Amino acid sequence: MTRPAQHATGRRRLGVALLLAAGLTLSACGDAADETPTTTPDAPAATVPAPAEPTTEDPVDITERPSPTSITPPGDDDASPTGEPSGEVPSDVAEKPEVQEAVAAEAQRRSVEESEVEIVDYREVTWRDGSLGCPEAGMMYTQALVPGALLVLEVDGEKASYHAGRQGGFSYCADPQEPLPAEEGGGGDT
């Protein structure tokens, strides 16, 4: 046999072997319902659980919607951008590096000295989603509760809201939204 003939025969054999392998593989994927189960004399009998009893409870109404949360309108000078201030701000809050960074950012944003920036509210909160209470149009956010903090700073009577997650620094929020209320897991005063 000549060398080209041997080469062609080798290719045919390889092709046949691949077809057989593919056929065996595909036949192993057959419908299990076609198979007849086999048992051995020593195997214990299988038990089938009894069907569940129907319940007589009233169905749950899934069309109920929670009532909307009110957000303090802009310009209300007695309240923080996201509701009433929580009261006295603990003295150690101003010492936190992330708070100091936010104070410096607000001073720069307002073109004032850092000493003119007052901390009027700080509280640990739970944000409703990954936007941390500061969603941007066209963006998508994680739809899960996110633990974090709310910081409200004031310069010349104008309040600014800074929001943070548990693992990050504060970011200025021009259009803040309410975190969860404390009774719903939204944290509390610190």
N, C-alpha and C positions, 0 to 999 in steps of 0.2 A: 504494500500500500504506500502511496506517495505521501509526502509530508502534508500537502494541502488537504488530502482526503482524510488523514488522521485528525487534522485540526477540525474539520467539519464534523466528524463523528464525535469528537470530544465536546463540541458545542451542543450537538443534539442530545447527548447524554446529560449534560448539565441542565439543558432546558427541560428535559423529561423529569429529572430529579427535582427541579424547582417547582414544576407543576404538581408533582406528587406531594411535595411538602406543603404547598399552598392548599391543595385539596384536603389533606389530613387536618391542617390547621382550621380550615373553614368548617369541616364536618364536626369538629369538636365544639363548635359554637352553635350547634343545633338546638332546637327547642326541647327543653327538659320535660315538657308535658308529654312528648311522644314516647318517653322512656317508661318502661314498666318497672316499678320499684321491686327490688328483690329483698327478701328477708332470710335470715338464717334461723335455724331452729333454736339457737341459744339466745337470740336477741329478745329483749323485753318488749312487750307490746307498747306502742306509743299511746299516750293519752291526749285527748283533744279537749281543750278547755271549753266550758259551757259558754254559750253566747251571753253577752252582757245584757242585763235587764234594762229595759227602757226606763228613763228617768221621768218623773212627774213634775220636776221643777219647772218654773216659768222660764222661758227663754230670756236671755240678756239682751237689752236694747242697746245696740252698738251705734245708734244714730245720735245719741246724746253728745253734745259738744260742751267743753268747759267754757265758762264765762271768760270773756277777754279781760286782761289785766290792764288797769289804767296806768298811763304813763304821764308823768308830770309835764305839763306843757312848757315850752321854752319861755323864758322871761319871768318865771315864778322865782323871785329872788330869795324866798324863804326856804326853798327846797333844793336839794341837790339835783343834778341832771337826771338821776334815776330814782327819785323818791326822796323821802325825808332823810336827813342825816341821822346816823345811828346814835349820835350823842358825843360824849367825850372821846377824843382820839387818844389811845394809849401813848404815853411818852416814848416808848421804845419803837413805835412805828416809824418815826422820823429817822431813826438810826439804821433802818434796813437799807441795804445798798440799792435795791430795786426802787424804793421810794425816793431815795436821794437822786437817782437817775431821772425819775419822773419829774421831780421838782426842778431839776436842771433843764429838762426838756421844755417844761412849761415856761420857765423863765426865758429861755431862748425864743420860744414861740411867741411870747408876749413882749419881748424886748425889754425885760426888766431884770433887776438883780434877784438872785435866788432868795434873798432875805425878804423880798416882797411877796413871795408865794407862800400862802397859808394852807396847811392841811386841815380840811374841814370835815372829812369823812374817810374812814378806812374800815372795810369789813370783808371777811371771808364770805364768799357767795358760791352759789352753783349757777353757772350759765346754762341757758336752755339748749345751746348747741355749740358747735365749734367756732362760731363767729365771735364768741366771748361777749355777746351783747352789743356788737358793733358790726352788723352785716353790711357788706358792700353789694350794690346792685350787680347782678350778673355772675356772682360768685356762688359756689356750692360749698356747703359746710357739713361736717360730720353731724349726723342727727343723733346725738347722745348728750347726756348731761355732762358738763365739764366743771370740775371744781376749780375755783380761782379766787380772785380778789377784785374789789372795787375800791378805787382811790379817787376822792374828789378834792381838787385843789382850787384855790380862789385867789384872784388878783384883782384888786380894786372893785370888789363886789361882783365880779364875773366868775362864775364857776366853770370848771373844766373837768370832764370825766376821763379817768384813765382805767383801763381794764387789763387784767392779766389772767392767764391760766395758772395752774399750780406750779408748772415748771418753766415759767418764763417771766420776763420783765413786763412792765406796764407799757401800754400803747395808748396814745391819745385817741379819744373817740368823739368825733364831732356830732354824731347823731346817736346817743346811747339808748339802749333798750334795757328794760328791767331784767334783773336776774330772777330766779325763782324766789318766792317769798320764803322766809326762814321756816315757816311751818310746813312747807312742801319740800324741805331738804335744801333750801337755799342758803344755809349757813346762818350765822348770827353775828352779834357784836363781838369784837375781839379787843 
